[in-house]
Amino acid sequence: MRTLLVVLSLTLLSLIVTAADLSGTWSADVTLDAGSGTATFAFKQTGDKLTGTYTGVAGTADVTGTVKGSDVEWSFEAAQVGRVSYKGTLDSSGKIVGTVEYGQLGNGKFTAQKQK
């Protein structure tokens, strides 16, 4: 039993140490029912809180969201389209892949990659 607790503790510690920090600039290729385009996000991650800015076809906007393990969600309001919500997973290659609800423009998918 003691060995099991030690193993579980070390596993949990390794997950915390290797948790990804999404801070930085990300470029997202977005494909919607209404067409496709590119969005740029400048993220700052503090713990599980995600903040930043969006720049793209809908202008610019402040972004808020959360990071829980490899799952990430963020959203913003854009005057032209309404509420935009992204939900994705950080994969082993370092990309975020997921779905997006883009206000009045419809739903779609995205792949985001951190810029160097």
N, C-alpha and C positions, 0 to 999 in steps of 0.2 A: 504494500500500500504506500509506504514511504517513497519507494522508487517511482511509483506512478505519479505521485504528487510532484516530485522533482522533475520528471519528464514533462508533465503538463505545464509546470511553471516555466521551464526553459523554452518550450514551444511558444507559450504566450509571449515571453520576452522577445523571442526572435521575430514574432509577428509585429510587435511594437517597433522594434529597431528597424525592420525592413519596410515599414509603412511608407508609401510613396508620398512625396511632397509635390503637389501639382503647381506650386508657385512658378510663375514664368509666363511666357507668351505661347499660346497654342493656336494652330491653324486648323480649322475644321472644314472638311469637304461635306456639304450638306445636299442631300437629294430629297426633294419634296414632291408631293403630288403635282404641284404647280411648276416645277422646274428644279434647277440646281444652282449652287453657288458656293462661295467660300465665306466663312465668318472667322474673325480673329478675336481671341479672348486673352486678356491679360489678367491672370489669376494671382491671388495671394491666399495661401492656406495657413490658417492658424488653428492647430488642433484639427477638429473635424469641420471647422467653419471655412467656407470658401467665399471670397469676395473678389470683385474686380470689375472689368469693363468689357463690353461687347462693341465691336466695330464691324459693320457689314452693310448689306443691302437695306436694312431697316434703320440705318443711321448709327448712333452710338447710344449706349445705355449702361447703367450700373447693374452688375450681376451679383446675386447672392445664391448660396447653395451649401451643400454638405458633402463630406467625404466619409464613407464608412467602409473601412477595409479597401477593397478594390472597386466598390460601388460609389458612383459619384452622380450628383444631381445638381443642376443649377437652373436659374430662370431670370428673366428680366421682362420689363414692359417696354413695348415699342409703340409709339403713337400711330404708326401706319398699319400695324398688323395686330396689336393687342399683346396678350401674354404669350411668351415663348418659353417652353420648358424642355430642357435636355435631361436625359437619363442614360447613363452608360456605365461601362465597366472598363477599368484599366487592365489591358491584357498583358501577357508576358513580354510582348515586344515594346511596351511602353506607350502604346496607342490607346485612346479611349474610343470605344465603339458602342453605339447605342441608337436610341430613337429620339425623335424630337417632335414636339407639337408646336407648330409655328403659327399660332393665332389664326387669323383668317386665311392664311395661305395653305393650311392643311398640315398633314402629318408626313413624317419621313424618317430617314436614317442618316447617321453621320459617322464620320471617322475623324478624330482629331489627333494631331501629332504635335509634340512640343518642338518649338523652334529653337535652334542653337544659336 
